[in-house]
Amino acid sequence: MPLSPFIDPSTGLPNNNTLYPNGIYDALYDFDHQVTFRTIGNAYANYTFLPALSFRSEVGADILALNENQFDGKESIDGAGIGKAQTIYSQSATLNTNNYFTFTPNLGETSKLNAVLGMSYEQNDLFQSNANGQGFPSDAVKNLSGATSITGATSTNARYTFLSYFLRGNYVLDEKYLFSASIRTDGSSRFAPSHRYGWFPSASAGWVLSQENFLKDSRTISMLKIRASYGLTGNSEIGENRFESLYGITNYPNLPGYTPTQLASTGLHWEKTAQEDAGVEFGFLKNRLSGEADYYQKQSTNLLLNVNVPNTTGYTSLTENLGKMTNQGFELSLTSQNITGAFRWTTSFNIGYNKNRVGDIGGQIITSADQLERAIDGEPIGTFYMQKFVGVDPATGDALYADANGKPTNDYTQAARYAVGKYTPDYTAGLTNTFSFKQVDLSIFFYGLTGNKIYNSAGVYMSDGFSNGNFDNQTVDQLNTWTHPGQITNVPRAGLGEAPGGAGFSTGNNNSTRWLYDGKYLRLKNLTLGYTLPQATSTAMKITSIRLYASAVNLFTWTKYPGDPEVNTNTVSIIGGGEDFYTIPQARTFTIGLNVKF
């Protein structure tokens, strides 16, 4: 805050007497060093048995190791006058292999067949350890060995494996009738042995009408293809060991033992999504205008969710297969060559619409970690469910909320929760225009979306008139705070340290729609201008090509949201999202570069 000088006027150094810790001051005495080692390798072998039959074996490894050492000096605010240190080691090793036969028989000039039969396996081993210590005699010794007291140490390891078998085939007849089918079985170690495998078939068909005699010579239609598909996919992203009863280590009171930490959910199995898709690909006037249009419908069943259990069990939640979710919508992409020749102008446009709904969750109240979003029957996933802010009482300056009957009340405990929007957008769209003339090229890319909401979780601190007792910098709208009876304003009265709720309190610092905003935006995502040297010049320099370019990213943004609308702080699960808590905005970046090809 301006009340806390960044620099101490008496010393000229960063100030260590601020309302909140001065990170730049601590940087004089603290450090956090992280070193990552990563090895990625792949090898393969091919063997051809017959002209139509071959075998390929692939093996790969991705090994990542992280060493991290932190130290907070005695003089720093974080060091608290005693000095603190932490060391962390983490290693992730992923091994995978794919082995498959490919069959490509010669069926003549009009038919093509490609069939694949094989398996794949993936294994990941994760090991992590960390230790904390404090009480350093001085900042001269910064290693953990210099601590007089080891305050904590832990280590964990985990493994997951996937094993799959698959069969797929593609058949083409006369370059205009296209067929494809596959079936695979996937096994995941994240489920109990009796539920580890799931079957996932798919099929598709296409018809290239522009290859038929009645369209083959058309001057208007250059390309026309219709297609349809159906497929079943699975999801097992729930983390490890959710199907087992788990125990943790306890040492209270300094005696080793175990304590239960997780209920078993032995019936866990694959979450499945069935998707139907119908689409058309087209091109007109020698593909001066081309594009694709698709309609899809996805039905997810047996969702993997953390559901509530009675607290009398000693637990609060359990991972189960519960409910379903539907997604349906369309996607359209268009590309037009507006001007051809020495001066070229090409436009690409895409737009997508998606409608999402949750169903059959059995009356469960499933919320995000901060309880601002919910999964609600008949509503989109991640629906904001909170109290409605309806204004300020002109007589008292109290914040007003809607109760269960929709009437205003200044008692926050009597305010009802409502479904007030969602974090997922209805529409997303992108527009790219590319221009070129001789050696000069220009590309302009816009991106935007609409139909979503953004919740500013920091509003209860940065726009609350200090009623939380905090001293965060306040937003400019606080200049309109209520100050006297009869004043009409939308900003409740300021009140330092007022607890929320009850008579005599403003109640303006509670989670509500006061900080829920329309999330739509349009952003000039990328602008690039380039110049390529003439080929004769490059050849004379014995270089294939030279291109000089300048680009800007996130140049302009049009939005009603007071911050960066492209944020998503709460992403712990599919329930949560669309929140902003002091998120650092995306950088506006300017780049000048040179591409040289030899």
VEXDREN-2710 file (C-alpha; in Angstrom, 1 decimal):
% VEXDREN-2710
k/r/px/py/pz
1/MET/0.0/0.0/0.0
2/PRO/1.1/3.6/-0.4
3/LEU/1.1/3.9/3.4
4/SER/3.9/1.3/3.4
5/PRO/6.9/2.8/1.5
6/PHE/8.7/0.3/-0.7
7/ILE/12.0/1.9/0.2
8/ASP/12.9/2.9/3.8
9/PRO/13.7/6.6/3.5
10/SER/16.3/6.4/6.3
11/THR/18.4/3.7/4.8
12/GLY/17.6/3.8/1.1
13/LEU/17.1/0.0/1.3
14/PRO/13.9/-2.0/0.9
15/ASN/11.6/-1.4/3.8
16/ASN/11.1/-4.3/6.4
17/ASN/8.4/-2.5/8.3
18/THR/5.4/-2.9/6.0
19/LEU/1.8/-3.9/6.6
20/TYR/2.4/-7.0/4.5
21/PRO/5.8/-8.7/4.0
22/ASN/8.0/-6.9/1.5
23/GLY/9.1/-9.6/-0.9
24/ILE/11.9/-7.5/-2.3
25/TYR/13.3/-7.1/1.3
26/ASP/13.1/-10.8/1.9
27/ALA/14.9/-11.4/-1.4
28/LEU/18.0/-9.9/0.1
29/TYR/18.2/-12.8/2.6
30/ASP/16.2/-15.6/1.1
31/PHE/16.6/-17.9/-1.9
32/ASP/14.8/-20.8/-3.6
33/HIS/17.1/-22.7/-5.9
34/GLN/15.5/-25.3/-8.2
35/VAL/17.4/-27.6/-10.6
36/THR/15.7/-30.0/-12.9
37/PHE/17.3/-32.9/-14.8
38/ARG/15.3/-34.5/-17.5
39/THR/16.1/-37.4/-19.9
40/ILE/13.8/-38.3/-22.7
41/GLY/14.6/-41.2/-25.0
42/ASN/12.9/-43.4/-27.6
43/ALA/13.9/-46.4/-29.6
44/TYR/12.0/-48.5/-32.2
45/ALA/12.4/-51.4/-34.5
46/ASN/10.5/-52.4/-37.6
47/TYR/10.4/-55.9/-39.2
48/THR/8.5/-56.8/-42.4
49/PHE/7.4/-60.4/-42.6
50/LEU/5.5/-60.1/-45.9
51/PRO/4.9/-57.2/-48.3
52/ALA/1.6/-56.7/-46.6
53/LEU/2.5/-57.5/-43.0
54/SER/4.9/-55.7/-40.7
55/PHE/5.7/-55.4/-37.0
56/ARG/6.9/-52.4/-35.0
57/SER/8.1/-52.2/-31.5
58/GLU/8.6/-48.9/-29.6
59/VAL/10.0/-48.2/-26.2
60/GLY/10.4/-44.8/-24.5
61/ALA/11.4/-43.3/-21.2
62/ASP/10.9/-39.9/-19.6
63/ILE/12.8/-39.4/-16.4
64/LEU/12.6/-36.1/-14.5
65/ALA/14.4/-35.2/-11.3
66/LEU/13.9/-32.0/-9.3
67/ASN/16.2/-30.8/-6.6
68/GLU/15.0/-27.8/-4.6
69/ASN/16.7/-25.9/-1.7
70/GLN/15.0/-23.0/0.1
71/PHE/16.6/-20.8/2.8
72/ASP/15.0/-17.9/4.7
73/GLY/17.7/-15.9/6.5
74/LYS/17.4/-14.7/10.1
75/GLU/17.0/-11.1/9.0
76/SER/14.1/-11.7/6.7
77/ILE/10.5/-11.6/7.6
78/ASP/10.0/-15.2/6.5
79/GLY/13.0/-16.3/8.6
80/ALA/11.4/-14.9/11.8
81/GLY/14.7/-14.1/13.5
82/ILE/15.7/-17.8/13.7
83/GLY/16.4/-18.8/10.1
84/LYS/14.5/-21.6/8.2
85/ALA/15.4/-24.0/5.5
86/GLN/13.8/-26.7/3.4
87/THR/15.1/-29.3/0.9
88/ILE/12.9/-31.1/-1.6
89/TYR/13.7/-34.0/-4.0
90/SER/11.2/-35.3/-6.5
91/GLN/11.7/-37.9/-9.2
92/SER/9.2/-39.1/-11.8
93/ALA/10.1/-41.9/-14.2
94/THR/7.7/-42.9/-17.0
95/LEU/8.3/-45.9/-19.2
96/ASN/6.1/-46.8/-22.1
97/THR/6.1/-49.4/-24.9
98/ASN/3.9/-49.9/-28.0
99/ASN/4.0/-53.1/-30.1
100/TYR/1.7/-53.7/-33.1
101/PHE/1.3/-55.5/-36.4
102/THR/0.2/-53.6/-39.5
103/PHE/-1.6/-55.4/-42.3
104/THR/-1.9/-53.6/-45.7
105/PRO/-3.0/-56.1/-48.3
106/ASN/-3.1/-55.3/-52.1
107/LEU/-6.8/-55.3/-52.9
108/GLY/-6.5/-53.7/-56.3
109/GLU/-6.5/-50.1/-57.5
110/THR/-9.9/-49.2/-56.1
111/SER/-9.7/-50.6/-52.6
112/LYS/-7.3/-49.8/-49.7
113/LEU/-7.2/-51.6/-46.4
114/ASN/-5.1/-50.8/-43.3
115/ALA/-5.4/-52.9/-40.2
116/VAL/-3.5/-52.6/-36.9
117/LEU/-3.4/-55.1/-34.0
118/GLY/-1.3/-54.4/-30.9
119/MET/-0.8/-53.4/-27.3
120/SER/0.6/-50.5/-25.3
121/TYR/1.8/-50.2/-21.7
122/GLU/2.7/-47.2/-19.6
123/GLN/4.2/-47.1/-16.1
124/ASN/4.9/-44.1/-13.9
125/ASP/6.9/-44.2/-10.6
126/LEU/6.9/-41.0/-8.5
127/PHE/9.1/-40.5/-5.4
128/GLN/9.1/-37.4/-3.3
129/SER/10.9/-36.4/-0.1
130/ASN/11.3/-33.2/1.8
131/ALA/12.7/-32.0/5.1
132/ASN/12.4/-28.8/7.1
133/GLY/14.6/-27.3/9.7
134/GLN/15.0/-24.1/11.7
135/GLY/17.3/-22.4/14.2
136/PHE/20.4/-21.3/12.3
137/PRO/23.3/-19.7/14.2
138/SER/23.9/-17.3/11.3
139/ASP/23.2/-16.9/7.6
140/ALA/26.7/-18.1/6.8
141/VAL/25.5/-21.8/6.8
142/LYS/22.5/-22.1/4.5
143/ASN/22.3/-25.9/4.2
144/LEU/19.8/-27.9/6.2
145/SER/22.6/-29.4/8.2
146/GLY/23.1/-26.0/9.8
147/ALA/19.6/-26.2/11.5
148/THR/19.5/-26.9/15.2
149/SER/16.1/-28.5/14.9
150/ILE/14.6/-30.6/12.1
151/THR/10.9/-29.7/12.3
152/GLY/9.5/-32.1/9.8
153/ALA/10.4/-34.7/7.2
154/THR/8.3/-36.8/4.9
155/SER/8.6/-39.1/1.9
156/THR/6.1/-40.6/-0.5
157/ASN/6.1/-42.9/-3.5
158/ALA/3.4/-43.9/-5.9
159/ARG/3.0/-46.0/-9.1
160/TYR/0.3/-46.2/-11.7
161/THR/0.1/-48.4/-14.8
162/PHE/-2.0/-48.6/-17.9
163/LEU/-2.2/-51.7/-20.2
164/SER/-4.2/-51.6/-23.5
165/TYR/-4.9/-53.9/-26.4
166/PHE/-6.3/-52.5/-29.6
167/LEU/-7.6/-53.5/-33.0
168/ARG/-8.4/-50.9/-35.7
169/GLY/-9.0/-50.9/-39.4
170/ASN/-9.5/-48.3/-42.2
171/TYR/-11.0/-49.1/-45.6
172/VAL/-11.3/-46.8/-48.6
173/LEU/-13.2/-47.7/-51.8
174/ASP/-12.8/-45.6/-54.9
175/GLU/-11.3/-42.8/-52.9
176/LYS/-14.9/-41.8/-52.0
177/TYR/-16.3/-44.3/-49.5
178/LEU/-14.4/-44.3/-46.2
179/PHE/-14.9/-46.6/-43.3
180/SER/-13.1/-47.0/-40.0
181/ALA/-13.6/-49.1/-36.9
182/SER/-11.7/-49.9/-33.8
183/ILE/-12.0/-51.6/-30.5
184/ARG/-9.7/-51.4/-27.5
185/THR/-9.6/-52.6/-23.9
186/ASP/-7.8/-50.4/-21.4
187/GLY/-6.7/-51.4/-17.9
188/SER/-5.9/-49.0/-15.1
189/SER/-4.2/-49.7/-11.8
190/ARG/-6.4/-46.9/-10.3
191/PHE/-9.3/-49.3/-10.0
192/ALA/-9.7/-52.5/-8.0
193/PRO/-8.6/-55.7/-9.8
194/SER/-12.1/-56.8/-10.6
195/HIS/-12.9/-53.4/-12.3
196/ARG/-9.7/-52.4/-14.0
197/TYR/-10.6/-53.1/-17.6
198/GLY/-13.1/-51.3/-19.9
199/TRP/-14.1/-51.9/-23.5
200/PHE/-14.1/-48.9/-25.9
201/PRO/-15.4/-49.4/-29.5
202/SER/-15.6/-46.7/-32.2
203/ALA/-16.7/-46.5/-35.8
204/SER/-16.9/-43.9/-38.5
205/ALA/-18.0/-43.5/-42.2
206/GLY/-17.5/-40.9/-44.8
207/TRP/-18.7/-40.2/-48.3
208/VAL/-16.8/-37.9/-50.7
209/LEU/-19.7/-36.7/-52.9
210/SER/-17.4/-34.5/-54.9
211/GLN/-15.9/-37.7/-56.4
212/GLU/-19.2/-38.9/-57.7
213/ASN/-19.9/-38.4/-61.4
214/PHE/-22.8/-36.0/-60.7
215/LEU/-20.4/-33.5/-59.0
216/LYS/-17.0/-34.5/-60.3
217/ASP/-17.1/-31.8/-63.1
218/SER/-18.8/-29.1/-61.0
219/ARG/-17.2/-25.7/-61.3
220/THR/-18.9/-24.5/-58.1
221/ILE/-18.3/-27.4/-55.7
222/SER/-14.6/-28.3/-55.4
223/MET/-15.0/-30.6/-52.5
224/LEU/-17.9/-32.1/-50.6
225/LYS/-17.7/-34.8/-48.0
226/ILE/-20.1/-35.9/-45.3
227/ARG/-19.1/-38.1/-42.3
228/ALA/-20.5/-39.5/-39.1
229/SER/-18.9/-41.3/-36.2
230/TYR/-19.6/-42.9/-32.9
231/GLY/-17.1/-43.7/-30.1
232/LEU/-16.8/-44.7/-26.5
233/THR/-13.9/-43.4/-24.4
234/GLY/-12.9/-43.8/-20.8
235/ASN/-11.6/-41.7/-17.9
236/SER/-9.6/-42.8/-14.9
237/GLU/-8.0/-39.6/-13.7
238/ILE/-8.7/-39.8/-10.0
239/GLY/-5.2/-40.3/-8.6
240/GLU/-3.9/-43.4/-7.0
241/ASN/-5.3/-45.9/-4.5
242/ARG/-8.8/-44.4/-4.3
243/PHE/-10.4/-47.8/-4.2
244/GLU/-8.5/-48.9/-1.0
245/SER/-8.9/-48.3/2.7
246/LEU/-5.9/-46.2/3.6
247/TYR/-4.1/-45.4/6.9
248/GLY/-1.7/-42.7/7.8
249/ILE/1.1/-42.4/10.3
250/THR/0.5/-40.8/13.6
251/ASN/2.9/-40.1/16.5
252/TYR/0.6/-38.7/19.1
253/PRO/1.8/-38.4/21.9
254/ASN/5.2/-39.2/20.4
255/LEU/4.1/-42.9/20.1
256/PRO/4.1/-44.5/16.6
257/GLY/0.9/-45.7/15.2
258/TYR/-1.7/-45.6/12.4
259/THR/-4.8/-43.5/11.9
260/PRO/-7.5/-44.2/9.2
261/THR/-7.5/-41.6/6.4
262/GLN/-9.7/-43.0/3.6
263/LEU/-12.7/-45.2/3.1
264/ALA/-12.5/-48.0/0.6
265/SER/-14.5/-47.6/-2.6
266/THR/-14.0/-51.0/-4.2
267/GLY/-16.7/-50.6/-6.8
268/LEU/-14.9/-47.8/-8.6
269/HIS/-14.7/-48.3/-12.4
270/TRP/-14.2/-46.4/-15.6
271/GLU/-16.1/-43.2/-16.3
272/LYS/-17.3/-43.6/-19.9
273/THR/-18.2/-41.0/-22.5
274/ALA/-20.2/-41.9/-25.7
275/GLN/-19.9/-39.4/-28.5
276/GLU/-21.8/-39.1/-31.7
277/ASP/-20.6/-36.7/-34.4
278/ALA/-22.0/-35.7/-37.8
279/GLY/-20.2/-33.3/-40.1
280/VAL/-19.6/-32.0/-43.5
281/GLU/-16.4/-30.8/-45.3
282/PHE/-16.8/-28.5/-48.2
283/GLY/-14.9/-26.3/-50.7
284/PHE/-16.3/-23.9/-53.4
285/LEU/-14.9/-22.2/-56.4
286/LYS/-11.6/-24.1/-56.5
287/ASN/-11.5/-24.0/-52.7
288/ARG/-11.5/-20.2/-52.6
289/LEU/-14.0/-20.8/-49.8
290/SER/-13.6/-24.0/-47.7
291/GLY/-14.5/-25.2/-44.3
292/GLU/-16.0/-27.8/-42.0
293/ALA/-19.2/-28.0/-39.9
294/ASP/-19.8/-30.5/-37.1
295/TYR/-22.5/-31.4/-34.7
296/TYR/-21.7/-33.5/-31.7
297/GLN/-23.3/-35.0/-28.7
298/LYS/-21.4/-36.5/-25.7
299/GLN/-23.0/-38.5/-22.9
300/SER/-20.7/-39.1/-19.9
301/THR/-21.9/-41.7/-17.4
302/ASN/-20.6/-43.0/-14.1
303/LEU/-18.8/-39.8/-13.4
304/LEU/-15.9/-40.1/-11.0
305/LEU/-16.8/-37.6/-8.2
306/ASN/-16.1/-37.0/-4.6
307/VAL/-19.5/-37.5/-2.9
308/ASN/-20.5/-36.7/0.6
309/VAL/-20.8/-39.2/3.4
310/PRO/-22.1/-38.7/6.9
311/ASN/-19.5/-37.1/9.1
312/THR/-20.4/-39.7/11.8
313/THR/-18.3/-42.2/9.8
314/GLY/-15.2/-40.1/10.6
315/TYR/-14.9/-39.1/7.0
316/THR/-16.4/-36.3/4.8
317/SER/-16.2/-37.7/1.3
318/LEU/-15.8/-40.8/-0.8
319/THR/-14.8/-41.2/-4.5
320/GLU/-17.7/-42.9/-6.4
321/ASN/-19.2/-43.4/-9.8
322/LEU/-22.2/-41.1/-9.7
323/GLY/-24.3/-39.2/-12.2
324/LYS/-24.1/-38.3/-15.8
325/MET/-23.2/-35.3/-17.9
326/THR/-24.2/-34.3/-21.4
327/ASN/-22.4/-32.0/-23.8
328/GLN/-23.8/-31.1/-27.2
329/GLY/-23.0/-28.4/-29.6
330/PHE/-21.5/-27.5/-33.0
331/GLU/-18.2/-26.3/-34.4
332/LEU/-17.8/-24.4/-37.7
333/SER/-14.6/-23.4/-39.4
334/LEU/-14.2/-21.3/-42.6
335/THR/-11.2/-20.4/-44.7
336/SER/-11.5/-17.9/-47.6
337/GLN/-8.9/-16.8/-50.0
338/ASN/-10.3/-13.2/-50.4
339/ILE/-7.6/-12.0/-52.8
340/THR/-5.0/-14.0/-54.7
341/GLY/-2.0/-13.0/-56.8
342/ALA/0.9/-10.8/-55.9
343/PHE/-1.2/-9.4/-53.0
344/ARG/-2.8/-12.2/-51.0
345/TRP/-5.4/-12.0/-48.3
346/THR/-6.7/-15.1/-46.5
347/THR/-9.2/-15.2/-43.7
348/SER/-9.8/-18.1/-41.3
349/PHE/-12.7/-18.1/-38.9
350/ASN/-13.9/-20.7/-36.3
351/ILE/-16.7/-20.8/-33.8
352/GLY/-17.9/-23.4/-31.4
353/TYR/-21.0/-23.7/-29.2
354/ASN/-21.4/-26.1/-26.3
355/LYS/-24.3/-26.8/-24.0
356/ASN/-23.4/-28.7/-20.8
357/ARG/-25.8/-30.3/-18.3
358/VAL/-25.4/-32.5/-15.2
359/GLY/-27.9/-35.1/-14.2
360/ASP/-28.7/-38.0/-11.9
361/ILE/-26.4/-37.2/-9.0
362/GLY/-28.9/-38.6/-6.5
363/GLY/-29.5/-35.4/-4.6
364/GLN/-25.9/-35.0/-3.6
365/ILE/-24.5/-31.6/-2.9
366/ILE/-21.1/-31.7/-4.6
367/THR/-19.1/-28.5/-4.4
368/SER/-15.8/-27.1/-5.3
369/ALA/-13.1/-26.8/-2.7
370/ASP/-14.2/-23.3/-1.7
371/GLN/-17.9/-24.2/-2.1
372/LEU/-18.5/-21.4/-4.6
373/GLU/-19.4/-23.8/-7.5
374/ARG/-21.6/-26.9/-7.5
375/ALA/-22.7/-29.8/-9.6
376/ILE/-26.5/-29.4/-9.7
377/ASP/-29.1/-31.6/-11.5
378/GLY/-30.2/-29.9/-14.7
379/GLU/-27.5/-27.2/-14.5
380/PRO/-24.1/-26.9/-16.2
381/ILE/-21.1/-28.3/-14.4
382/GLY/-19.4/-25.7/-12.2
383/THR/-22.5/-23.6/-11.7
384/PHE/-21.8/-20.6/-9.3
385/TYR/-24.1/-21.1/-6.4
386/MET/-24.1/-18.2/-4.0
387/GLN/-26.0/-15.3/-2.4
388/LYS/-27.4/-12.5/-4.5
389/PHE/-26.1/-9.0/-3.7
390/VAL/-29.1/-6.7/-4.4
391/GLY/-27.7/-3.3/-3.4
392/VAL/-27.2/-1.1/-0.3
393/ASP/-29.7/0.1/2.3
394/PRO/-29.8/3.9/1.9
395/ALA/-30.6/4.4/5.5
396/THR/-27.8/2.3/7.1
397/GLY/-25.3/1.6/4.4
398/ASP/-25.7/-2.2/5.0
399/ALA/-25.2/-4.6/2.1
400/LEU/-28.5/-6.2/1.0
401/TYR/-29.0/-9.8/-0.2
402/ALA/-32.0/-11.7/-1.5
403/ASP/-33.6/-14.1/0.9
404/ALA/-35.4/-17.3/0.0
405/ASN/-38.5/-15.2/-1.1
406/GLY/-36.4/-12.8/-3.2
407/LYS/-36.8/-10.0/-0.7
408/PRO/-33.8/-7.9/0.5
409/THR/-32.2/-8.5/3.9
410/ASN/-29.1/-7.2/5.6
411/ASP/-28.8/-10.4/7.6
412/TYR/-26.3/-12.5/5.5
413/THR/-27.3/-15.6/7.4
414/GLN/-30.8/-15.3/6.0
415/ALA/-29.7/-14.8/2.5
416/ALA/-30.5/-17.7/0.1
417/ARG/-28.2/-19.3/-2.4
418/TYR/-29.1/-19.2/-6.1
419/ALA/-27.7/-20.7/-9.3
420/VAL/-26.2/-17.5/-10.8
421/GLY/-24.1/-18.5/-13.8
422/LYS/-21.3/-20.9/-14.8
423/TYR/-17.7/-20.6/-15.6
424/THR/-17.9/-22.5/-18.9
425/PRO/-18.6/-20.4/-22.0
426/ASP/-21.4/-20.9/-24.4
427/TYR/-19.4/-19.7/-27.5
428/THR/-15.7/-19.6/-28.4
429/ALA/-14.5/-18.0/-31.6
430/GLY/-11.3/-17.1/-33.4
431/LEU/-10.5/-15.0/-36.4
432/THR/-7.2/-14.8/-38.3
433/ASN/-6.4/-12.5/-41.2
434/THR/-3.2/-13.1/-43.2
435/PHE/-1.9/-10.6/-45.7
436/SER/1.2/-10.9/-47.9
437/PHE/2.7/-8.8/-50.7
438/LYS/6.0/-9.8/-52.2
439/GLN/8.4/-10.2/-49.2
440/VAL/6.1/-8.6/-46.6
441/ASP/3.6/-10.7/-44.5
442/LEU/1.1/-9.7/-41.8
443/SER/-1.0/-11.9/-39.5
444/ILE/-3.7/-10.7/-37.1
445/PHE/-5.4/-13.2/-34.7
446/PHE/-8.4/-12.4/-32.5
447/TYR/-9.9/-14.7/-29.9
448/GLY/-13.0/-14.4/-27.8
449/LEU/-15.7/-16.1/-25.8
450/THR/-19.0/-15.4/-24.2
451/GLY/-21.6/-16.9/-22.0
452/ASN/-19.4/-17.5/-18.9
453/LYS/-19.0/-15.8/-15.5
454/ILE/-15.9/-14.9/-13.6
455/TYR/-15.8/-14.6/-9.8
456/ASN/-13.2/-12.3/-8.2
457/SER/-12.4/-14.2/-5.0
458/ALA/-10.1/-11.3/-4.0
459/GLY/-13.1/-8.9/-3.9
460/VAL/-13.7/-9.7/-0.2
461/TYR/-10.3/-8.2/0.5
462/MET/-9.7/-5.5/-2.2
463/SER/-13.2/-4.0/-2.4
464/ASP/-14.6/-4.5/1.2
465/GLY/-13.8/-1.1/2.8
466/PHE/-11.4/-2.8/5.2
467/SER/-14.3/-4.6/6.9
468/ASN/-12.3/-7.8/7.0
469/GLY/-9.7/-6.1/9.1
470/ASN/-7.2/-6.5/6.3
471/PHE/-5.2/-3.7/4.7
472/ASP/-5.2/-4.7/1.0
473/ASN/-5.1/-1.9/-1.5
474/GLN/-8.7/-1.0/-2.3
475/THR/-10.2/-0.7/-5.7
476/VAL/-11.3/2.7/-7.0
477/ASP/-15.0/2.0/-6.6
478/GLN/-14.6/2.3/-2.8
479/LEU/-14.6/6.1/-3.4
480/ASN/-18.3/5.6/-3.8
481/THR/-18.8/4.0/-0.5
482/TRP/-21.9/4.9/1.6
483/THR/-21.3/7.7/4.0
484/HIS/-24.6/9.2/5.2
485/PRO/-28.3/8.3/5.4
486/GLY/-30.3/8.7/2.2
487/GLN/-27.3/8.2/0.0
488/ILE/-27.9/6.1/-3.1
489/THR/-24.8/3.9/-3.9
490/ASN/-24.0/0.3/-4.7
491/VAL/-20.9/0.3/-2.4
492/PRO/-21.7/-0.6/1.3
493/ARG/-20.2/1.6/4.0
494/ALA/-16.6/1.1/5.1
495/GLY/-16.0/-0.2/8.5
496/LEU/-12.5/-1.2/9.7
497/GLY/-12.6/-4.7/11.2
498/GLU/-16.3/-5.2/11.1
499/ALA/-17.1/-8.9/11.4
500/PRO/-19.7/-10.1/8.8
501/GLY/-23.3/-10.4/9.9
502/GLY/-25.4/-9.1/12.8
503/ALA/-26.7/-5.7/13.8
504/GLY/-24.3/-2.9/13.4
505/PHE/-22.2/-4.6/10.8
506/SER/-22.1/-3.7/7.1
507/THR/-22.0/-7.4/5.9
508/GLY/-20.4/-6.2/2.7
509/ASN/-17.4/-8.5/2.8
510/ASN/-19.2/-11.9/2.2
511/ASN/-19.0/-14.0/-0.9
512/SER/-21.9/-13.0/-3.2
513/THR/-22.7/-11.9/-6.7
514/ARG/-21.3/-8.6/-5.8
515/TRP/-18.0/-9.9/-7.2
516/LEU/-19.5/-12.0/-10.0
517/TYR/-18.8/-10.6/-13.5
518/ASP/-19.7/-11.2/-17.1
519/GLY/-16.7/-13.1/-18.4
520/LYS/-17.0/-12.5/-22.1
521/TYR/-14.0/-10.9/-23.9
522/LEU/-12.4/-10.3/-27.2
523/ARG/-8.6/-10.2/-27.3
524/LEU/-6.1/-9.3/-30.0
525/LYS/-4.1/-12.4/-29.2
526/ASN/-1.3/-12.1/-31.8
527/LEU/-0.1/-9.6/-34.3
528/THR/2.9/-10.5/-36.4
529/LEU/4.7/-8.5/-39.2
530/GLY/7.4/-10.1/-41.2
531/TYR/9.8/-9.4/-44.0
532/THR/11.6/-12.1/-46.0
533/LEU/14.7/-11.3/-48.0
534/PRO/14.4/-11.9/-51.7
535/GLN/15.5/-15.3/-52.7
536/ALA/18.3/-14.0/-54.9
537/THR/19.8/-12.2/-51.9
538/SER/19.6/-15.3/-49.7
539/THR/21.2/-17.4/-52.4
540/ALA/24.0/-15.0/-52.8
541/MET/24.7/-15.3/-49.1
542/LYS/24.5/-19.1/-49.4
543/ILE/21.5/-19.2/-47.1
544/THR/18.2/-20.9/-47.8
545/SER/16.1/-18.0/-46.4
546/ILE/16.2/-15.1/-44.0
547/ARG/13.1/-13.6/-42.3
548/LEU/12.9/-10.7/-39.9
549/TYR/9.7/-10.4/-37.9
550/ALA/8.1/-8.4/-35.0
551/SER/5.2/-9.7/-33.0
552/ALA/3.0/-8.7/-30.2
553/VAL/1.0/-11.0/-27.9
554/ASN/-2.1/-9.9/-25.9
555/LEU/-2.0/-6.5/-27.5
556/PHE/-5.6/-5.4/-26.7
557/THR/-8.5/-6.8/-24.7
558/TRP/-12.1/-5.7/-24.7
559/THR/-14.0/-6.9/-21.6
560/LYS/-16.3/-5.8/-18.8
561/TYR/-14.2/-7.7/-16.3
562/PRO/-12.0/-5.3/-14.2
563/GLY/-9.0/-7.7/-14.4
564/ASP/-7.6/-10.2/-16.9
565/PRO/-10.6/-12.3/-18.1
566/GLU/-8.4/-15.2/-19.2
567/VAL/-8.0/-16.5/-15.7
568/ASN/-8.8/-19.7/-13.8
569/THR/-7.5/-19.9/-10.3
570/ASN/-9.6/-22.7/-8.9
571/THR/-9.0/-25.8/-11.1
572/VAL/-8.6/-28.6/-8.5
573/SER/-11.6/-30.5/-10.1
574/ILE/-14.1/-30.1/-12.9
575/ILE/-16.5/-28.6/-10.4
576/GLY/-14.4/-25.5/-9.7
577/GLY/-13.2/-22.9/-12.2
578/GLY/-13.6/-19.4/-13.4
579/GLU/-12.2/-17.7/-10.3
580/ASP/-9.6/-15.0/-10.0
581/PHE/-7.6/-14.5/-6.8
582/TYR/-5.0/-11.9/-7.3
583/THR/-4.0/-13.7/-10.5
584/ILE/-1.1/-12.1/-12.3
585/PRO/-2.4/-11.0/-15.7
586/GLN/-1.1/-12.5/-18.9
587/ALA/1.9/-10.6/-20.1
588/ARG/1.7/-8.3/-23.1
589/THR/4.8/-9.4/-25.0
590/PHE/6.7/-7.8/-27.8
591/THR/9.2/-9.8/-29.8
592/ILE/11.7/-9.0/-32.5
593/GLY/13.2/-12.1/-34.2
594/LEU/15.3/-13.3/-37.0
595/ASN/14.8/-16.7/-38.7
596/VAL/17.7/-18.0/-40.7
597/LYS/17.6/-21.3/-42.6
598/PHE/20.7/-23.0/-44.1
END
